[in-house]
Amino acid sequence: MAYENKPKPDDRSDNVEKLNTMVENTIENMNDAEETLQFTDGEERARIAAKNERRKESIAAMKSEIQDETQARQNGYQ
């Protein structure tokens, strides 16, 4: 029996919305982590702070991608 492995077509129609949701969720996670900091100390506090720094970097990258996707959408994804 032969299987045809066809790639799914590139559907970028909702990328901006998905990325916006991801940014919102990441910000919410950062805020939750910041609230947790008042109950932690030492290594755990350092881990949370480091993770939030990585989250900030991710947010910046996602916002850049949102700009790219918005531009691509305006240009008809060509």
C-alpha positions as CSV (number, residue, x, y, z in Angstrom):
1,M,0.0,0.0,0.0
2,A,1.5,3.3,-1.1
3,Y,1.0,6.5,1.0
4,E,1.2,9.9,-0.6
5,N,2.8,12.3,1.8
6,K,1.6,15.7,0.6
7,P,2.7,18.7,2.6
8,K,-0.1,20.9,3.9
9,P,-0.5,24.1,2.1
10,D,1.0,27.2,3.8
11,D,-1.9,28.9,5.6
12,R,-0.7,32.1,7.1
13,S,-4.1,33.7,7.3
14,D,-4.3,33.7,11.1
15,N,-0.6,33.9,12.1
16,V,-0.9,37.5,13.4
17,E,-3.8,36.5,15.6
18,K,-2.0,33.5,16.9
19,L,1.2,35.5,17.6
20,N,-0.8,38.2,19.4
21,T,-2.4,35.5,21.6
22,M,1.1,34.0,22.3
23,V,2.4,37.5,23.3
24,E,-0.5,38.0,25.7
25,N,-0.1,34.6,27.3
26,T,3.7,35.2,27.7
27,I,3.1,38.6,29.3
28,E,0.5,36.9,31.7
29,N,3.0,34.3,32.6
30,M,5.6,36.9,33.3
31,N,3.2,38.8,35.6
32,D,2.4,35.6,37.4
33,A,6.1,34.8,37.9
34,E,6.7,38.4,39.2
35,E,4.0,37.8,41.8
36,T,5.6,34.5,42.8
37,L,8.9,36.3,43.4
38,Q,7.7,37.8,46.7
39,F,7.3,34.2,48.0
40,T,10.7,32.9,46.9
41,D,14.3,33.4,47.5
42,G,17.7,32.3,46.5
43,E,18.1,30.0,43.5
44,E,14.4,29.9,42.7
45,R,14.3,33.6,42.6
46,A,17.2,33.7,40.2
47,R,15.6,31.0,38.0
48,I,12.3,33.0,37.8
49,A,14.2,36.2,36.9
50,A,16.2,34.4,34.2
51,K,13.1,32.9,32.8
52,N,11.4,36.2,32.6
53,E,14.4,37.7,30.8
54,R,14.0,34.9,28.2
55,R,10.3,35.7,28.0
56,K,11.1,39.3,27.3
57,E,13.4,38.2,24.4
58,S,10.7,35.9,23.1
59,I,8.1,38.7,23.2
60,A,10.4,41.0,21.2
61,A,10.9,38.3,18.6
62,M,7.2,37.6,18.4
63,K,6.4,41.3,18.0
64,S,9.0,41.4,15.2
65,E,7.3,38.4,13.5
66,I,3.9,40.1,13.9
67,Q,5.2,43.1,12.0
68,D,6.6,40.7,9.3
69,E,3.3,38.8,9.0
70,T,1.3,42.0,8.9
71,Q,3.4,43.3,6.1
72,A,3.1,40.0,4.3
73,R,-0.6,40.1,4.7
74,Q,-0.8,43.6,3.3
75,N,1.3,42.4,0.3
76,G,-0.9,39.4,-0.3
77,Y,1.6,36.9,1.1
78,Q,3.9,37.0,-1.9
